[in-house]
């Protein structure tokens, strides 16, 4: 018999002042932001609770009210070489509301002087401008329009002196600036006062942010053993890795409103977020993109097993240290520490991160995550990088397939037959290239794929073509050895 988590005798912060309005009830915000709120309250650094809001009109989950918005965050993974398996009870959520059913209550909360922070994760599709939405249609409008309506209620009640800190975590570039521009656009559409628009533009504290934590969600595979360990049944339990990072672009005097930087080493307030985004894209995301296709072609199926292979571990270390880090304008020591933490995360014994899942849309990923490093390295050193050129060839080889009658694009490795998942346009370009005498030339010259004719970079074309010939003759594994150890 298990008790309900709401009946557990644990420190309760839900009765504290409602300082935070949170749009989004999904796994990520609960394991990331609400976890930070809990730790701040545990250390007497916040003294406030969260009002959690379901931003969509679909029926809300009953578990939030059944459990009094309590749940556990389960951190599982590696931290400084040690296996971590720990749980943190979250009791800092005061209540759970619907943006539609509780629309008037949200206006009341927005007008409260206690409120100081608004956070959101409404997905990338949530931060959009929809022409024609009106002030009076609230709450049946987009999230930015709702936010404009809420901020107007706050301004109308409290004036300009009570401007909130606004922290979007949606995965779009410059999310704070984009959200701010859309909110101002709605205020302008609705002919709201010039002073209110000035309040939005100069007083409200919109921040662009960059988040990083792998959240796997409810521990479906071992729920009963987790419940037994916790001593209660928790239908809202959410599992994640120990690593947590949040880079926030905002003014120095704003950070004490939500002082998570005082507890979490990887929470940083910065003047410009762009270099941190470049670091994440090139090192963390780039490491996946440059390795997983080659690893799959060598018979691996999950990231952790790839990382335990000496050749792939050396390949990634060398490529990042010698070919990627030189293209990033940040301190080398900080970049190497970031790389080491990324590799530790890749080895998480609790997460089976499948290579084929990561392979989705690899062409656009390679263009966004790896091609910039190749081009910048070539500019700096006068020749294309050896290991990133190999990664390019592994992608070309991975896409060596053809369309089946059922519409699947199927390719074969020495170990398996697999479906390549990308847009039909991309797949047809690869299928056509493999029908020509020089598929490498046909692929590299395709400006629709890469934004430029890459055959114009003679050293890149030469290295990719040579490596492609090696893979045809010797296979992926032996070709990796040749480029790594100059065999």
N, C-alpha and C positions, 0 to 999 in steps of 0.2 A: 504493500500500500504506500502510495506517495502523496504527500501533501501538495496543495497548490502553492506556487511560489508567492502568491499574495499573502499567504499565511505565515511566511518565514519571518523570523525575528531578525531583521537586518536594518541597518541605519537607513532612515527614510528621508530623502531630500525633496520629495514631491510636494511637500507643504511649504517649501520656500517660495519667495516671491517669483512670479512668472516673468523672468528676464529675457527669455529666448522664445521666438516664434520660429518653428521649424516646418518648412514645406517639404514633405517626403517622409514616409514611414518605412522605406525599404531597408534591406539588409545593410547596405553600405553606410547610410547615415547612422544607423543604430550601432554598428560596430566601430564606427570612426568618430563621428562628432559627439554622439551621446556618451560614448566611452570617455572622451576627453572631458566632457562636462562632469561626469561622475568623478573622475580623478581630481578635477579642480575643486569640487565640493569636498571630497575626502581630505584635501589639503587646505581647506578653509580659504580658498582663493577666488571663489565666485559667489557663493551664497544665493544661488538662484536655480530655478527649475525650467524645464522645457515644456512648451505647449506644442505637441506633435500634431501636424495637420496632414490629412490625406488630400493631396492636391487634385485628384481626379474624381469623377462623378460615380465610379463603380462602387459597389457595396463594400464597406470597410470590413476588415477581419474582426471577428468577435473576440479573439484572444486578447486584444489590447484591454478591453474593459473587463474581461473575465480575470485577467491577471493584474488589474490595477496598473497597467503600463509597466510592470516589472518584468525583467528578463535577465538572462546571463549572457555575457560576451565570453566566448571560449577562445583563448589565444593558443594556437598550436603551431609549432615550428621550431626553427633554430634561432638562437640569439647568442652571439659571441661564442659560437661553437657548442652551446648547450641546448639540449632538447627541452622545449618549453611546452607545458600542458597545464594552463592555469585558467581559472574562471573569475570573472568580476561581476557581481550583481549590479544591475543598473536600476537605480531608484530615483533618478533625477527628472523623470518625465511626469509632469503633474496630471496631464489629461490628454485624451486623444480626440480630435475633432475632425469633422469633414468640412472641406472648403466650400461645399455646396449646402449641406444641411445646417451648418453652423455659421453661415456667412455673416449674420449680424453680430454674433459673439466675437468673430475675428475682428470686425471693425472696432468693437469695444476694447479688445486686447491691444490693437494697434494704437489706440488713443490713450493707453495707460502710461504714466510716467515711469513705471517699473521696467517696461520693455526697453532693452538696450541692443539686442542682437536679432537679426533675421537671417536664417540660413536656409538654403534650398538645394535639393537635388531632384529636379523635375525631368531629368534626362535631357539629352541634347535637343530633343524636339520641344522641350518645354520653354526654352528661351527663344521665342519667335514673336514676330510682329504680324498680327492679322488685321489687315485693313478693314475698316468698317465697324470694329467693335466699339460699343458706346459705353459711356459712364453709367447709364441706367441699366445696362444689361448685367452688371455685377450680380451674382458671382459667375454667371455663365460666359466667362471670358478667359483668355489665356492667362498663364501665370504672371507675365510682366504687367498685363492690364490689371489683374487683381492687386499686384503690389502697388501700382500707381494709385489705385482706389484706397488701399490701406494707408499709404503714406499721406494721401490727402486728408483722410480722417484724422491722422496723427497731427498733421500741420494745422488743421482747422481747430483742433482741441487744445494743442499745446504751444503752437507757434514754432519759430525756427530754432529755439534753443534745445529741443529734444530730438536730435537727429540720430537715427540708429546706425549701427555697424551692420553692413549688408554683405554676407559671405556666400556667394553661389559656389557650388562645387561641381556643377555640370561640366562634362568633359568637352568643352569648346574653348578655343584659344581666346584669351582676354575676356573670360566670362563676365567679370565684373563690369568692364567697360561696355561690352555688348548689351548686358542687361540694363545698365544705366541709360544708354542711348535709346533703347526701346521704351523704357518707362517715360523718359522725357518726351518721346514722340507721341505717346498716348496722351500725356498732359497737354501737349500742343494741339492734338486732334480735338480734344474735349474742351478747348478754349478755357482751360483753368488759368488762374491768375498768373501774371508775370512773376509775382513774388514767390508763389509756390514753385514755379519752374526754376527760379533762382535757388530756392531751398533744395530742390532735387540736384541741381547742378553743382552747388558749392557747399552745402551743409551735410547732406546725406553721405555716409561713408561707404561708398561702393568699392569693394576690393576684388581684384582678379586673384584667383587662387589656383594652386596646383596640388592635387591630393594624390596620395599613394598608400594604399593598403589593399592586399588581396583578401577579399571577403568571400568565403565559400558558402555561407548561409547556414541553414538548419542542418545539424549533423544527422542526416537521414539514416545513414548506414549503421550508426551505433547509438541511436537515440536512447534506448533503454539503459545501456551501460552509462551513458552521460547522465541521465536522470538519477540513476542509483548513486553516482558519485556526488552529484549536487545535493541529493537528499530531497528532491522535489521534482514534480513534473513541470516542464517549461516548454510550451509549444512555440515560444518566440525566441528560443535560444539561437544564437548566431555565432558561427565559428569564423575565425580569421587568423591571419599570420600575426606574429608579434610585432613585425616592423610597422611603423606608422610615421608618415611624413606629411606635412602641410606647409607649403610655401605661400605666403600671403603678401601681396603687393599693396602696401598701404603706408600711411604716415606713421612716424615713430610714436607720436603721442596717442595713436589709436590702440596700440597693442595691449594696454592694460585693461581695456574693456573686456577682452577675452584672453587672459594671460596664459594660454596653454604653453607658450614658449618657456615658461618658468619650470615646467615639469617635463616636457618632451623635447629631447635634444634636436629632433628633426622638424620641429615647428619653428619656422623662421619668418620674420617680417622683413621685407626687402623693398628697396626703391624700384627695382626693375626685375620682373619675374622671368624675363626672356632667357637668360643664361641658365636658369634652373630648368626651364622647359627643354632647352637644347640638351642639357645634361641627361635628363630623363629619356628623351626621345632617342638620342644617339647611343647611350650606354645601356640603359635598362631595356628599352624596346628594341634597340638595334641589335643587342646581343641575342635576343630571341630570333629576330628575323634573319640574321646572318648565319645561324647555326642549325635551326630546327629542320630545315629541308634537307640539308646534308646528313644530319643525324638520322632522319627517317629513312633516307636512301641507304644508310649503313645498317639498318635493321632495328633501330631504337624506336620506342613508342611513347615514352614520357620524358619530360625534361630532366628529372632527377637522375635517371639512368644515364642520360647523355653526359651530365656533369661529372659522373663517376668514371667516365672514360678518360684516360690520361691524354689521349690525342685531342679530344674535343675541349677538355679543360685548358690545355696548353694553347690550343688554337684561339679560344676566346680571350684568355689572358693576354696573349701576344697581340692580337688584333686590336683590343681596346687600348692597351698600353702604348703601342707603337703607331697605330693607324688612326684611332678615333680621338683619343685624348689630345694629341697635338692640334686638333682642329677646333678645340673648345677653349674659349678665353676665360678660364677659371683656374684657381690654384690646383697644381698637379696633385698635391697630397689629398685635397678634398675630393677630387675626381677619382683617385685610386681607392679612397675609403668608400665612396659611393659604389664603385665597381665591386669591391669585396662584399659589401652588404647585399648587392644584387645577386651575386653568386651564392651567398648563403641562403637567400630566399629561394633560388632555383632548386636548392637541395632539400627543401622542406619535406620531411618524411611523412607529413600528414596530407599532402596535396599531390595527387597524380595528375599533373598538368600534361595533357595529351598533345603530342607534336602536331597531329593532324588538325586538332582544334585551332592551334596557333597558326596553321598554314593558310587559313581562310584569307582570301584577298591579298596574297603575298606580294603581288606586283605593286599595288598601291602602297603597301607597307614598306617595301624595299625602297621605293621612290621617296617616301617621307622620312624613313629612318636611317637609311644607309647611303643613298646616293649622294646626299650632301657631304658626308664624310669623304667619299671617294673623290668628289670634285674638289673639295677644299684641300685634301691631302695632295692631290695632283698639282694644284696651284702652288702649294708650299714647297714640295720636294721635286717637282718637275717630272714626275713619273707616277703612274697609277699604283695604288697599294696592292701588294701581292695577295694578302688574305681576304680582303674585301672583294678583290677580283674573283677569287675562288668562290666566295659566297654568291656572287653574281652568277657564276657558272652552275652552282648547285641549284639555284632557282630555275635557270634555263633547262637543266636536266629534269628537275621535278615536274616541269610543265610539258614534258615530252609525251603527249597523249593524243587521244582522238575522241570525237563525239560518238556516243552509242545511240542506237535507235530510241532509247528511252530518254535521251537528252543529257545523260551523265557524260562528263568528260573524264575518261579513264586512262590512267597511265600505269606503268609497271616498273617496279624496282627488282633487284635480285631476290627480294624477300617477300614481296606481296604485290597485289594489284590494289590500286587506290583511286578514289575520286579526287580530282583537283577542283577546288571550289573557288570560283572567281566569276566575274561578269562574263556573259557570253561573248561580248566584244573582245575582251582580253584573250579568252581561250581560243577564239577563232584566229586571232593574230598569231598565236603560238602554233596552232595546227597548220596554218598556212606556211609559217617560217620553216617548219620541219619538212615541208615538201620542196623547199628550194635547195640549191647546191650548198649554200652557206647560211645555215639557220642563225648562227651567232651574228653575222652581219645584218641579216634581215631583222633580227630582234633589236639589236643595239641602235639601228638607224631609225627605229620607229618613234617619232616624236610624240605620237598619241600616248605611248606607254610611259615615256621618260621626260617629256617636256623639252627634249632636245635630241639632235642626232649625235649619239654617243660615239659613232664611228669616227667622228672628227677628232676625238682624243686618241691619237694613234697608240699610245702606250696602253691605254685601257683595252682597246680592241685587240691588240697583240696579245696581252696577257690573258684575256678572257678566251680568245681563240685557242691559244696554246693549252690552257687548262681544260677546255672543252675536248680537245683532241686526246689529252691524257685520260680523261674520264671514259671516253669511248674505248681506249685501248686497255686501260688498267682498272677501271672502276673508281667509284667515289673514294673509298677508304685509302687506296694506294695513292690516288691523286692528292688527297689531303696530306699524306705523308711527304710527298714530293715538294709541295709548296711550304710545308712546315719545316722540314728538316733538310730541304734541298737535296733530296736523295737522287 
